[in-house]
Amino acid sequence: MEDGLLTTVETPPTTAPSRAAGPSVEAAGGARGGHAMAVVKAYVALTKPRIIELLLVTTIPVMFLALRHVPPLWPVIAVTIGGYLSAGSANALNCYVDRDIDAEMRRTRRRPVPAASVRPHSALVFGLVLGVVSTLWLGLAVNWLSSGLALAANAFYVLVYTMVLKRRTPQNIVWGGAAGCFPALIGWTAATDHLAWAPVVLFMVVFLWTPPHFWALAIRYREDYAAANVPMLPVVAPAREVTKQIVWYSYATVACSLLLWPIGHTGLLYPIAAAVLGVVFLVEAHRLDLRARSGKDGVELQPMRLFHFSNMYLALLFVAAAVSPLVH
């Protein structure tokens, strides 16, 4: 994610100014405009938009599945706005709490707070304001059940994962990752105003998917986490143990994904897509494990292959869940 202040290029005046002349109005205006854009960019970066994209991919398709037809446009827009604001709040607060860690890691040192684009206090206030606005927005524009679930996810991510688990246990992402599972519940309740077993299954799919997804990333940036004293599993365990757990969680993810077929009455398209995607997911997990068995470590394991495919896997799985009832 690219952070930092923008550089403005001043356009020279058409006539040469005298030595006593101050900066031109155009140059001053350009500088102000450039600074304003830099500030906007920094605050947007605090919300971690690329992470939110994946969260929304696990929210909107569930609305299709819940209604078994294309949902009305306004609820989709309302949930998209509220979901972005809520997740953005959690991410901004995470940037505030983890500013010391972020400054030590190459992957995160250009985030707005360690890069000094946004002051820590401003990031804290921004995150809290987004949290309040998102809670009220979802409650008034969607329903209070969805609003409460979004608030619970926000609180869990910040208070439980970021402030407690992340720095204390190698199982941090296993339990802390539950915060990223709530969008499946929020999408369902936004469409139906109640919970059911189908979104719970999807909640568990994301829960089981998170460890292999994130541990693959943590293998790639193991030195970063070690430098910041964050006990991610790849930091405290040998590569062979990490990849073995990745394989087991991958099998659990695929098995859980297939449960949606009988429970959610999806039609045949979904289980076929889930099976095909699951096979590829398992192949990538086993390939990673075989590279670890052969003695490779770190970058040699090519962990980002699994990381990038896991993103595609989850997105396509939820799209299949949305489309299958429509086809059926």
Disulfide bonds with the S-S distance in Angstrom:
none
